[in-house]
Amino acid sequence: MATGLIALLDDVAAIAKLAATSLDDVAAQTAKAGTKAAGVVIDDAAVTPRYVVGLSPARELPIIGKIALGSLKNKLIFLLPAGLFLGYFAPWSITPLLMLGGLYLCYEGAEKIYEIVMPHDAHEHEAAVSGTVDPVALENQKVSGAIRTDFILSAEIMALTLANVSQSNIYTQAAVLAAVGILITVAVYGVVALIVKADDVGLALARTSLGVLRLVGRGLVAGVPIFLKVLAMVGTAAMLWVGGSILVHGLAELGFHGPEHLIEDFATTVSSLLGYLPEVLHWFATSAAQALLGIVIGGFVIVLVQFAAPIIRRFKPGH
């Protein structure tokens, strides 16, 4: 009996050691995969605040909470099992699906530029697509739009993560995908919540009796609205850049290398002509070209949606 007990304890110890090793492996791969997805995470953090710009301050945190919850659902309920399934059974389908997401990002980014250049026409386009401008419906529409945009950015994050753990077993893949999804969502929407409520913090500090804190508070009150507007513009640029880059890389994956080579030649020419900080200039030139492509493609999608929306609404119940 003693021998059997010792053998059992040895087995338990071996299992515990294996579990600890697996947890260490998951933690290490989570950190590595999260680093690889950092670029998209930054874009996600830049894009989200624009969905609360112009709405009531009292609704900012509830809206961010709704978007964060939707983001977790996107990653854990939809994208995680879908990524594992497609990665195992239909890896060829991942690129076309990501390209559809890139197309949507181009549309969203181009629509925001349309609002700036032609606000009246853009307002009519939004009304034609949504069929309503009711404030409650507008908030719900903004939340839905943010969650859809998050879905695309989350899909790219999860795809990058999956690519980094593709050699691991399916349990490790699932654990890493879940860990990255949760950590990134908490980080992104925690930062976004801090950003959009910074002006309220500034207002509280401005009312204190301490001179330094009062000065900091006034600076926040004056600076945060400007920062949010700049961040909204950065978010629009990020959507166009990410959407354009997804389409360019997707076309290359499918065998159409022309756009990728053209953009690479353009970026190389710009960086060599100017000469200063060639790597930085190369990145900016590449991103600008991809964003320009996103604007052009997004513009075509806006026209298509404008014509298609009334036809689609005719087939909805109640119309």
Secondary structure as UniProt FT lines:
FT   HELIX           2..36
FT   HELIX           38..47
FT   HELIX           48..51
FT   TURN            52..54
FT   HELIX           57..59
FT   HELIX           60..72
FT   HELIX           73..79
FT   HELIX           80..89
FT   HELIX           91..93
FT   HELIX           94..117
FT   HELIX           119..130
FT   HELIX           135..164
FT   TURN            165..167
FT   HELIX           170..196
FT   HELIX           198..206
FT   HELIX           211..253
FT   TURN            254..255
FT   HELIX           258..274
FT   HELIX           278..314
FT   TURN            317..318
//
